[in-house]
Amino acid sequence: MLDLSLIAQAANDTITLAQLPAGTGGGAGIPDIAPEAPPFADKFLDLGSAGTWVAYLACAAALVFAGAKMGWERWQGGQVESPKKMAAVIFGAIIVASAVSIVNWASA
């Protein structure tokens, strides 16, 4: 039969050796790494902020356009299909707002 205590001991020894500093001759010498922003990180954040505003403005413009088209269709007396487009624009705006919230949460 397989002796699980032997496997557990080998795993424990491996973890112990990996945690030893490199100077003792037996460890991996894993250094403490301090997080540091990559080069040009501030420029990427500015670009992301600008992209967010562009997405918000595009959603607002699409909503105004769909509303104006719906008014035009009603005034002309034809078939009104713009409420479907307005629903699609609102759904897109929800996706944009969700994506922005998720990215802001992940980067905080």
C-alpha positions in Angstrom: 0.0 0.0 0.0 1.0 3.6 -0.5 2.3 5.3 2.6 0.8 8.8 2.7 2.9 10.0 5.6 6.0 9.6 3.4 4.5 11.8 0.7 3.4 14.4 3.2 6.9 14.4 4.8 8.5 14.9 1.3 6.1 17.8 0.5 6.9 19.4 3.9 10.6 19.1 3.3 10.3 20.6 -0.1 8.4 23.6 1.2 10.9 24.0 4.0 13.9 24.0 1.6 12.2 26.5 -0.7 11.7 28.9 2.1 15.4 28.9 3.2 17.5 31.9 2.1 20.0 31.2 -0.7 23.0 31.9 1.5 22.6 28.7 3.5 23.2 26.6 0.4 19.9 24.7 0.4 17.1 27.1 -0.4 15.7 28.8 -3.5 16.4 32.2 -2.1 13.0 33.7 -3.0 13.4 37.4 -2.6 10.7 39.7 -1.2 9.3 41.6 -4.2 7.8 45.0 -3.7 5.2 45.9 -6.2 6.3 48.6 -8.6 4.4 50.4 -11.4 5.6 49.6 -14.9 7.1 52.3 -17.1 4.5 54.6 -18.6 1.8 53.3 -16.2 0.5 56.8 -15.7 0.1 57.3 -19.5 -1.9 54.0 -19.8 -4.2 55.1 -16.9 -4.8 58.5 -18.7 -5.5 56.6 -21.9 -7.9 54.3 -20.1 -9.7 57.3 -18.5 -10.0 58.9 -21.9 -11.4 55.7 -23.4 -13.9 55.5 -20.6 -15.2 59.0 -21.3 -15.3 58.2 -25.1 -17.4 55.1 -24.4 -19.8 57.1 -22.1 -20.2 59.8 -24.7 -20.8 57.3 -27.5 -23.6 55.6 -25.4 -25.2 59.0 -24.7 -25.0 60.0 -28.3 -26.4 56.7 -29.5 -29.3 57.1 -27.0 -30.1 60.6 -28.2 -29.9 59.4 -31.8 -32.2 56.5 -31.2 -34.7 58.8 -29.4 -34.7 61.3 -32.2 -35.1 58.5 -34.8 -38.1 57.1 -32.7 -39.7 60.6 -32.8 -39.1 60.8 -36.5 -40.7 57.4 -37.1 -43.7 58.3 -35.1 -44.1 61.7 -36.8 -43.9 60.0 -40.2 -46.5 57.4 -39.2 -44.4 54.4 -40.2 -43.4 51.3 -38.3 -41.6 52.2 -35.1 -38.5 50.1 -34.6 -36.3 52.5 -32.6 -37.4 51.2 -29.1 -35.4 48.0 -30.0 -32.4 50.2 -30.8 -32.9 52.1 -27.5 -32.9 48.9 -25.6 -29.7 47.8 -27.3 -28.1 51.1 -26.5 -29.1 50.9 -22.8 -27.8 47.3 -22.7 -24.5 48.5 -24.2 -24.3 51.3 -21.6 -24.8 48.8 -18.8 -22.0 46.7 -20.2 -19.7 49.7 -20.5 -20.5 50.8 -16.9 -19.9 47.3 -15.6 -16.6 46.9 -17.4 -15.4 50.2 -16.0 -16.5 49.3 -12.5 -14.7 45.9 -12.7 -11.5 47.4 -14.0 -11.5 50.1 -11.4 -12.1 47.5 -8.7 -9.3 45.2 -10.0 -6.8 48.0 -10.3 -7.4 49.4 -6.8 
